[in-house]
Amino acid sequence: MDIVRDARLAEGLTQAQLARRLGITQPSVARLEAAGDEVSVATLQRALNAMGRTLVLRTRKQPSSVDEPQVRELLRLTPGERLELHDRSYPELRAWANEAQAAVARVA
């Protein structure tokens, strides 16, 4: 796990030195560093504590995957205007989708 490896290297420790601090073997530290997302928060905190560090977790709002300005613009239209827009756009979108489908079929 990069967090453990980065902290260990910042502290100037070898895997063997960190292992001694944790009371585990050097191969166990190597597995911990290679574990990726499979490390529990408690294990991560324990390893960091052995190096005089702490784990700080934060959350942040993910950006929307929806084009909100476009949605607002479309909602300003009446239902009839939205249907007209759809009817005008559909043939072009259908042609694009068919081209993309054909391109994927050629690659596969």
Order of alpha helices (4+ residues) and beta strands (2+ residues): alpha-alpha-alpha-alpha-alpha-alpha
